Amino acid sequence: MKIVGISMIGNDADIVEPFVRHNLGLFEHLVVIVHCARDGTGEILNALQGEGLSLTLVIDDEPAFLQGERMTWLARQAFAALQPDFVFPVDVDEFLVPAERGTIENALSSLPAEVPAARVRLRTFAVTADDPSDEPNPVQRIRYRPRDEPKVSKVILTRAFAADPSLAIDQGNHALLRIGSSGELRLPSVPALAFAHYPVRSAVQLMNKTVIGYLAHIAAGRPTIEEQRVATHWRRCYEEIVHRRSTREMNEQQLIAWFHGRQDTRVRDEELVLEPTPAPYALRYTHLILNDAYATLARFTEALIRRRPGNLEGMRFEHASASPAMSDSQPGQVTGAKLT
């Protein structure tokens, strides 16, 4: 059985190295779109590739966030070039568990050959006050998850997907759509597998995710109804942070608690299960992380502006070269130049 992972990664320098090392322990190859990364993510991916890991990088400096379109294209490229049995679209904060290749193959082998995809549930982990603050690997630092898992899943793709050009991956890799039809395809689930999910890891990462994430959604230029469908959560958080300034006086714990929607900053022990994800590898590139939300936002904004420069054709000054007539002019006179 041959399994390939695909991903679209932006400003996630704090978790990108654990993501690559974990998932390449389970997949034959990993293909990554590096999307407008400005926080050291690209440098870390280049270093990992330089180690000789089975990693292909595709650079995407278009600031607009077009995940569904990009991941559909990338999945078809991966099936054509690498001929895998399965392609796993995986976000950078998702780690396939159990991390045992035999268990994964047994779970996948029961899927009917004609289904184009299947669902794997998300198992989301939460930051707590007990997390060791000096641990740089988020997967080793964040060890607790809620006892009751939300019913959220992600898709994995089979060869039947590659054979049907009318299928597309929805935004967020949560569903499979058929072009020209409404609604999601009904898909079987793979209960033996899950993705350990680490969406919130620090205040800096949270600010990058919320502010830059929503700006990238706006840059896509989607129709209003489509933008509201794919960016509801980002818009709510962006408005709270930027327009209402609700988070200005919050410390890190309070900001993370606010993002999770809790009414207080205390996580109740009875709500959580201790279930750390195995991380049997050492990190080599933590020195490449640029842990500065302001600088990352500035770099992203610069990239956005340079992709869409202003139009000066309607009003421009034309200056003639300096001449003796210019130097002989009296104060208040303008010669040798015209305004058009």
Secondary structure, 3 states (H helix, E strand, C coil): CCEEEEEEECCCCCCHHHHHHHHCCCCCEEEEEEECCCCCHHHHHHHHHHCCCCEEEEEECCCCCCHHHHHHHHHHHHHHHHCCCEEEECCCCEEEECCCHHHHHHHHHCCCCCCCEEEEEEEECECCCCCCCCCCCHHHHCCEEECCCCCCEEEEEEHHHHCCCCEEECHHHCCEEECCCCCECCCCEEEEEEEEECCCCCHHHHHHHHHHHHHHHHHCCCCHHHHHHHCHHHHHHHHHHHHCCCCCCCCHHHHHHHHCCCCCCCCCHHHEEECCCCCCCCCCCHHHCCCCHHHHHHHHHHHHHHHCCCCCCCCCEEECCCCHHHHCCCCCCCCCEEEC
